[in-house]
Amino acid sequence: MSQAKRVINFSAGPATLPLPVLEQIQSEMIVTSDWGMSILEMSHRDPRFVAVLQEAKSRLRRLLALPEDFDILFLQGGSRLQFSMVPLNLAGTSGGPAEYVVSGSWGRHALTEAARLVDARAIWDGRSTNFDRLPAEEAVAPAPEAAYVHFTSNETIQGVQFREMPSWGEARLVCDASSDFLSRPIDFDRIDLLYACAQKNAGPAGVTVVLIRRERWEGVSLDERLPSYLSYAHHASSDSLWNTPPTFGIYVVNLICRWLEEEIGGLAAMARRNAEKAALLYEVLDAFPDRYIGHAVPSARSHMNVTFRLWDEEREAAFLSGAAERGLVGLKGHRSVGGIRASIYNAMSMAGVESLAAWMRTFVGESG
């Protein structure tokens, strides 16, 4: 595969994948390993696939230093399905309210879905400042009886990110980490459940990783009204093989975990690299504040999604066109907010970010 033929893809997801991983997928697409068939054709009950599943789980546990009382599930349906599964499983039988810290569009969607099913409410909402910041710790006061407090660790649309896992009293936390999963180490002390659709940092679209503290599903009675697929207990007790899992996606997740372990050096090293990439772009925003208007306040800036507008919206089309001519694609902001969004996930190279930063500086000079 020639890297020279590839564009520099800043898409928010599905997003760019590590080239070594793509090359291995390519080499194994027809015949995986010495199996005589592709992973795409293999039964999920075949011991060889089960070995891939177990390796993916082991690598995830090592990378994350995941406590032993957590189970790792591979599901389908993306984060939108988790918006319903979480309240049904964790609040549907507890009687306590489900509480949400709404720091962006995806947190708002999660709350909307939960409110269809259980007593769910926002205990902090950033809409008044157009989701450009995160709450001060003292601004979030969970109820003692809350079933959980849900938050989104990184909002892709607005480009705001919790840089550390929050500590809100004794709250039992549920984290939607879809867009920064595997980009940095995670402190699981306060977390009871973390979920992430894979198509940002961890794999292709179609597989969702759920990390759940065992006590949160073992003690939950199987409500007969709850569809079986929506029960964490079914999936956890069946080792993610209760139904046919997303086998190809799990295979790619395993390859990405191997890349992170063996080529990057783990999540702390990945976090340093991601911080350096983000700094290059924020440096340009700060150098030209009258030309590039960043969305997030500096204390909330994301290392995954750098969001900004140009000083003149009519110039955005020219900016995007010039970027495309230089092989820089996927930069148009989400349709709900417009502007520019550079998604710089794990697989985005430093060279790619440097090219975008150079174009941003050049565009200022060309525009006068």
Secondary structure, 3 states (H helix, E strand, C coil): CCHHHCCEECCCCCCCCCHHHHHHHHHHCCCCCCCCCCHHHCCCCCHHHHHHHHHHHHHHHHHHCCCCCEEEEEECCHHHHHHHHHHHHHCCCCCCCEEEEECCHHHHHHHHHHHCCCCEEEEEECHHHCCCCCCCHHHCCCCCCCCEEEEECEECCCCEECCCCCCCCCCCEEEECCCCCCCCCCCCCCEEEEEEECCCCCCCCCCEEEEEECHHHHCCCCCCCCCHHHCHHHHHHCCCCCCCCCHHHHHHHHHHHHHHHHHHCCHHHHHHHHHHHHHHHHHHHHHCCCCEEECCCHHHECCCEEEEEECCHHHHHHHHHHHHHCCEECCECCCCCCCEEEECCCCCCHHHHHHHHHHHHHHHHHHC
